[in-house]
């Protein structure tokens, strides 16, 4: 039995595998700067967040039709199912597609149809979160959010992503207030490359329900204590942190320290096609480097479920599945002894 988890920090566009990019480019007659699949794969050596984003935004040009979004969603869910994912709250970047002339109905309609089909195939429940670029003007985010609300597009919440440094959460205060007024969930990337102050702004000004990343909170003891007291969820992405050089090596990753301090931390895969692995690979990398025991892995899984936007009954059911996994894991360990 795979450890049952909720995936809360996953960008659909970041699940585009190199072979899929190559296939869709040919299928949709999209010209990319890579001369071959091998040439494309050579680009996956990032020095920071921006070098990754440059490649990421170039490659997503291959997504052109509702069918493309549907198919990529199904491909992710198939791999997520193999990783133990029971619930996903999927991010997508509307601005990345609107600026290419792809209509919201095509993007959201394709993703939603994929999510519904994936639930039927794999039993993975879902919500959909539109993430806005922090490097783009807040007016752009507000215009698109108003459009999504007016046209009643099927989204469950909004987030904030892309380049963090130099784009503090305060810039998006009105956008997030509008989202909350329309009963949308609100989350935001903060404290990955940006300082602890960005986490504080996300909490106090955007009034987020979850912090995506948040690893730099450890630089501010008062903030850590607040996050522990409020049990504010932090969705941490270990392989992403190492690949983007926000953490030097997996052995240096602060995840275990965050657990020990009582933070509501959980593991997620961010952009798995670019960072070397899906959710199970992230768990395994942390386990190998930091020596997580079964109880700690179960805590991380419970935290992911508790941090989700599922209702209380669904959360309780998934937590029961985690407890069953832990019992089986303990029985197996005792049998080996």
C-alpha angles and dihedrals in degrees: 000000000000116000104265112235143165116234108216104160109054128124114210091213088054091062093067104120118210094249090051091050090051093047096046092046090057094041094050097035092241116160114219126183091246116097095202143000089263091052089052093050090053089065094067096094106102128192095188144342094285096055088054093047092051090058093039095055093044093053098047088068086088091071104092112142141045087249091056092055091046093050095047090049092052091047090054093047092050090055092041091054089055088052094056098258112159098170132022133194099197125206124211132175111232094184091058090061102033091057088057092053097257110142121234091238090060094047100042094035091053094046094046093049088051092049092050093048090046091054090053093047102038107015093241112149117210154194128191125226124191110215120204126213111250090201090062122075115277087233089068091054092048093049092051094043091052089050093051091050095045093047091044095233112184104254128136101201149341134248141185123236146145125072109008107185112089094012107087121190092248088078090068101045095117093046092055093044089055091050093051090048088058094049095252121147115246129212133157142195108242138151097027100106094345123082128262088264089071089058090051091050091049090053099042103032105027093032091215124190093214139022116221110217103347095169093138091064086093089074090069116054094191090054091049091053091049092050090049093048092048093038088225110185118244115195104206124192109198102184089046092052092053096043092050092047096240084123120032099219137351089254087062094050113126096216096106091046089051090052092048091052091055099251118157093243128161137177125249138163105234102187103359098177089061102036103049107262155023126247097292090051090052091052091047094048091051092045092052094046101037103025100237112191125216093265092053092049090049090051090053090050093048089049091054091053094045089049093054128096093241118127120260095260094052091047091051091051093052093045088054088055090052090052090052090051090051092050091051092046091051092047090051092049091050091049090054090052 
